[in-house]
Amino acid sequence: MTVRIIAFTRRGIALAERLTALLEGENLQVSAFSTKEETGSAVVVPVGSSLRRWTQEAMAGWDGIVFIGACGIAVRSVAPFLRGKDQDPAVVVVDENGQFAVSLLSGHIGGANDLARRVARLLGAVPVVTTATDSGGRFAVDEWAVKEGLWIVHLKAAKGVSMAILEGEPVGFCSQIPWEGSLPQGLVEKDEGPVGICVSYDQRRRPFAVTLNLVPRTVVLGIGCRKGIPAPVIAARVQGALDAFGIPREAVTGVATIDRKGEEPGLLAFCREWDLPLAVFSAEELAQAEGAVTASSFVQKTVGVDNVCERAALRQSGGVLLVPKQAGEGVTVAAAAAPMVLRFGRGGL
């Protein structure tokens, strides 16, 4: 997690210096700043620009922001740059005496509740968390989803689930992914009803009247292509394959291919545009991938292994095939999912 700290007074600077060391001790990447031109600290540096510009950069590129000062300053600073609860970073406010750590913005999805609790623990302060499910000691589905690596398809449905839990109405839960632990209060294992949670790679599933679809972010694309295929063609073929199986783009975490395609310009451009890492394997390594594949004698003769896209996806993910070989326009696409187990009970969820 990356965190920016901003302080406004001498006392705040001293606290920022202390908090920086404490958070870095927990392996967080931390940078501390002050609006004062002279901070008297080697750790806390001047913002170098306006507070507005500093906040804009922090809101766009950092996981968390800690304001050391009044809540009003924080509210006025971040207000012009709010984008949505699924995009905003965690914002926490700490008074300059270090007595309270307030989760101000993006408590669940952004992680402000956790950050406030962590800061409070480190400083010996009181965490202030006001989100309804937390203050009522109820299950927070959006926070759980983020911790478990699940993509929330519809935020409106997440609100519906939370409201049902707060009202004491039973919420169904069904999952394509194995899970451990005991279901939190309010959740009932079933696959029909007025409102519920569905964990599946297929975001089109609607077992409940109001269905909150959660998709595991463990999907790896296997891609093969002819020489010279441009990135837009690859992107179109990939999107078509994902759409055919109901898999959202947000579930994809990486791309894999054979080593001889590792420098293919179109494939590299596609990975940059989708912000995905590319893993490459030799024909011998691909041949060791476990799982049934669509074998091709032509591909075997051409590259030394009977299938590229399926084997690459399986080899990189170590899991199961979700999308079998889809071919067209000189591109082959497959997708596999890495193994995972959902857990209830971690971190109080």
N, C-alpha and C positions, 0 to 999 in steps of 0.2 A: 504494500500500500504506500502511496506517495502522499505526503502531507505538507502543506504550507501553513506556517504560523505567522500571524501579524500582531504586533504590539504597538501601543501608542504612548506609553509613559515609561519612565525609568523603572518603576516597580514592575511594569508589564514586561519590559525587556529582560529583567533578571529572571522572571518566571518563564519567559520564552526560552532563555538559555538553558534553564534547568529541564524544562519539558522536552526540549530537543534531544538532550542527552538520554533522557529516560525512554523516549520513543525509539531512538536509534538503538538502544539496548535491546529492543524487542524486534529488531530487524526491519524497521520501517525506514523509508527514505524521506528525510525531513529537511526542509529549508526554513529558516526563520528570518523575519524581516521586521522593520520598524518604520514608522512614518517620520521619525526623527532623523535629521541629517547626520548627526553624530550619535552613535549608539554606545560607544565605549565598550563594545563587545566584539570578539573575534568570530563569534557564532552568529549573532543577530546583525544583519546588514541593512542599510537603508534601502527603501523600496526602489529608489533610482528613477521613479516616475510618479505619477499621481496614484492615489489610492484606487481610483476608478480603474485605471489601466491595470494595476496589479491584480485587482479582484477579477477583472475580465479574463486575464491570463490564467489565474488560478481556477476559475470556474470551468474553463475550457479544457485544461490539461492536467488537472490533479485530482486524486481520489478523494482527498479530504482537506478542509480548511479549518483552522482553529483561530478564532478571533480572541485575543486577550483584551477584554474591555467590556463595554456595555452592549447588551443585545441590540439596542437601537442602532448603533454604528454598524453592526453586522447586517441587520435587516436592510438598512438603506444602501449598504454597499453591494449586496448580492442581488437586490430586487431587479435591477435593469437587465440582468443576465440569466434569469431563470428560464429554463427550457422545458422542464417537465420532470415528474418524479422518477421516470426511468432514465433520465439523462443527467440530472443535477448531482454534483458531488456531495459528500457528507459535509455539513457545516455545523461546527460546535463552537459554543461561546464559553470562555472561562473568565471569571472575574479576576482582576489583577491581584487579589489576595489569595487566589487559588482555593477558594472555599467551595465553589460550585462548577460543574461541567454540564452545560445545557445542550442537549441535542436539539438544534434549531431547524435543520432542513435535511430532507432525504433520510429520515430515520431508519427505514427498513431497507429499501433497495440500495440506497447509497451507502448505508452502513453507519450513519451518524449515531444511532443508538449504541452500537458496539463501540464506536470511537469515543463517545462520551463516557461510557462505562470504563473503558481502558484508561483514558486520561484521568478520570476520577480515582481509579485504583492507584495509579502511579503517583498522583499528587496527594493522596489522602483526602480527596474532596468528596462532595456529595454529587452523584450523577442525577441529573434532572431529565427524565424521559416522559413525554406527555402523550405519545401515540396511544390511541384508545385500547388496542389489544394489550399493549405492554402495561399500561396503568391498571388494566383490569385483570392482568395475569392470564390472558388468553393467548391462544396460538396465533402467531403472526405469519400468515402464509407467504407473503412476499419476502419477508426476511429469511424464512426457511428456504424458499426457492433459490434465493441468491447464494446462500451458504452451501446448498446441495448442487450448485452448478446447473440450474434449470432456467430456461428462458421463459419468461412470462409473456404469453402471446397476447392476452387482452387485459390491460390494467383495469378496465371497467368491471370485468368478471372477478378480478382479485378483490375489488371493493365489495362486490356482491357477496363473496365468500366471507370476508371479514365482517360485514354487517350481519350475516346470518349467525356467525359464531358469537358476536356480541349480543345478539338477541336471543341466544340460547336455542336456535334452530339447528337440527342435525344437518351436517354437511357430508355428502358422500365422498368417498375416496377410492379411486381405482388406479392401478399402476401397471404399466407394461414392464417396469423395472422392479426387480426384487427390493424389498425393504426390510429393515430391522428395527427393533424397538417397539414401543407401544404407541398407538395412535393418540395424539393429544386430545384433550377434552373437546368435544364438539364434532370430531371427525368419526365417521362410521364407514367401515369397509363395505361398499356396494357399488353397483354400476348403473344405477338409475335413480331418479328423484328430481326434486325441484332445483337443487343447487349442489354442486360438487366439484371436486378436483380430479382431473384426468392427466396422469403422467404418461406421455406417449411420444414417440418420434413423429407420429402423424397428427399434425395440428388440426386436422379436419374432423377428428372424432368429437362427437357431441352426445355423450351418454346421459347428460343431465340437461334439464331445461335451461339452466344457467350453468355453463361449463367453463371452468377455469382450466385452460390447457397449459400444461407445463412441459416443455421439451428439453430433454437432456442435451447439454452442450458438449457432446462427445463424438460428433460425427467427423469422419475423415474422408475426404474425396480422393479417389484414385482416378488419375487422368492419363490417357494416352492420346497422342495426336500425330498427324503427319507433319512433316517439316514445313514451316512457313505459315501454319494456321494462325491467323491473327487473334488477339485477345478477345475482341467482341464476339467472335464465333464460339470460342471456348466458353465465354460467360453465358451466352445464350443456351448452349447445350447443357451446361451445368444447371442453370436455372430451370430449364425444362425438365431435367431429371429429378431435381428436388421437388418441383411442383407436382410431378406425377405421383410422388409418394407422400405428399403432404409435409415435407420436411422444410422448416423455415431456414433461411440463409443464416440466421443468428445461431443455429445449432452447430454450424460447421466451424471446426477449430484448426484444420490443416489440410494440406494437399500432399499427395505422394505420387511418385512416378518412377520410371526406370532411369538409370543414370545417364543413358544416352540422350534423354530429353531434358536433362537438368539445366541446360543452357538455352533451351528453346525460347526465343524472344517473346512469342505470343503467350506461352505458359507463364513465364516470369512476369510479364506485364499483368496478366490476369491475377496472379498472386498478390502483386502490389496493389492493384485496384480493390481487391477484396480483403486486403490486409491479412493474408494467411501465410504461414510459414510453409516452405516446400521441402519435403524429405525425398531423397533419391536412394534407390537400391539397385544393386547389380542384378543381372538375370539370375545368378545363382541364389542370391538372397530372396528374390521374389519367388523362386521355385520352392522355398522352404515355408512359404506362408500356408497356414493351416486353414482348411475350409474348401468346400466344393466350389469350383470355378467353371466358367464357360470356356472350354479349351478350343484353341484354334491352331491348326497345323501351319497355316500361313504365318501367323504371328510367331510361332515356334521357330520357323525357318528364318524369319526376318530378324528377330531380336534375341533368340535363344531361350525364350520361355513362352509357354502356351497362352498366357494372358497377362496383360499389363495392369489394366485399371482395377480389376477385382483383386488381384494379388497384391497390388500396391496398397489399396485401402485396407485389406486384411492385415498385411504385414505391419503397417504403421499403427493401426488401431489395436491390434491384438484381440479383436473382438469378433463380431458377427456381421455378415453382409446384410445391409438394409436395402440397398438399391443394386440390383444385378446390372451387368453390362448394358449400357445404353449407347448406341452407336449412330453416328450421322455426321455428315459434312466433314469427314476426316478426323472426328473426335470421338473417343470412347470415354464414358464416365461411369463410375460406380461409387458407392458410398458404404462405409462400414461404421459401426459404433463400438467404441471402446467399452470394456466391461465396467459396470458401476453398481453400487448398492446404495440405496437411499437409507438415511438414518434419521430416526426421531429420537429426541432426547439430548442431542448435543447442543451445548450452549443454552440449555433451558427450553429448547423448542421441541 
